[in-house]
């Protein structure tokens, strides 16, 4: 059975939102099954450019 594809842009938005709301990075990463490294990376990109370009895969 194949894993369902996750919408990466949607996932990034949700993860960043939860982190900005004050949830602990470790808990956010665990809940959404991503590494803390990715959460920090997405937060940094959001802070650098909150207009939306941070969502695009580089």
C-alpha positions in Angstrom: 0.0 0.0 0.0 1.4 3.4 -1.0 1.6 6.3 1.4 -0.7 9.2 0.4 1.1 12.2 -0.9 1.3 15.2 1.4 0.7 18.7 0.1 4.1 20.1 1.0 3.1 23.8 0.8 0.0 23.2 3.0 2.2 21.2 5.5 4.7 24.1 5.6 2.0 26.6 6.3 0.5 24.6 9.1 3.8 23.8 10.7 5.0 27.4 10.7 1.6 28.6 12.0 1.7 26.2 14.9 5.3 27.2 15.7 4.5 30.9 15.6 1.5 30.3 17.9 4.0 29.2 20.5 3.9 25.4 20.3 7.2 23.8 21.0 9.2 22.9 17.9 9.8 19.4 19.1 6.1 18.8 19.5 5.2 20.4 16.2 7.8 18.3 14.4 6.6 15.1 16.0 3.0 15.7 15.3 3.5 16.4 11.6 6.2 13.8 11.2 9.0 16.2 10.0 12.4 16.8 11.6 13.0 19.8 13.9 15.6 20.8 11.3 12.9 21.4 8.7 10.7 23.3 11.1 13.5 25.7 11.9 14.4 26.0 8.2 10.8 26.8 7.3 10.5 29.3 10.2 13.7 31.1 9.0 12.5 31.3 5.4 9.2 32.6 6.6 10.8 35.3 8.7 13.0 36.3 5.7 10.1 36.5 3.3 6.6 36.2 4.8 5.0 37.0 1.4 4.9 33.4 0.3 8.1 32.6 -1.6 9.3 30.7 1.4 6.7 28.0 0.5 8.3 27.1 -2.8 10.8 24.2 -2.8 14.3 25.4 -3.5 
